[in-house]
Amino acid sequence: MDYLEKIGFTSDDISVIKRSTTKVIFNLLSEQKKVVNANITYLKKLGISNYREIFIKYPDLFLMDNSNFKEIFDKYDTEDLIIKLKNNIDIFVYL
């Protein structure tokens, strides 16, 4: 999971992810690092500053194919989405 540290995650973040996810999901996050990295990078480019908290809470959603992941966000106004996610990351699962 070194790739997560390269994009802004701390070793504490990674420990939390490991403790809070199933072994299967954690292994998939390690195996699918290209997809996960692309999805996290996309959120960062959108300007979503709390991407780490979102990923820690919903890591399995970052295993989604990057084009499908982008489609979810492209249908919303970016500024509005940033504000809503900043105020309540739990809406992420409903997008």
Long-range contacts (C-beta under 8 A, 24 or more apart in sequence): 1-29, 1-30, 1-33, 3-33, 3-36, 3-37, 4-40, 7-37, 7-40, 7-41, 7-44, 8-44, 8-51, 8-52, 9-52, 9-55, 13-52, 13-56, 16-56, 17-55, 17-56, 17-59, 20-56, 21-59, 21-60, 25-59, 25-60, 25-63, 28-60, 28-63, 29-59, 29-62, 29-63, 32-63, 35-62, 35-63, 35-64, 35-65, 35-66, 36-62, 36-63, 38-66, 38-69, 39-64, 39-66, 39-69, 42-66, 42-69, 42-70, 42-73, 43-73, 46-73, 46-78, 46-81, 46-82, 47-78, 47-82, 48-81, 48-82, 48-85, 48-86, 49-82, 49-86, 50-85, 50-86, 50-89, 53-89, 54-85, 54-89, 54-92, 57-89, 57-90, 57-92, 58-89, 58-92, 58-93, 61-92, 61-93
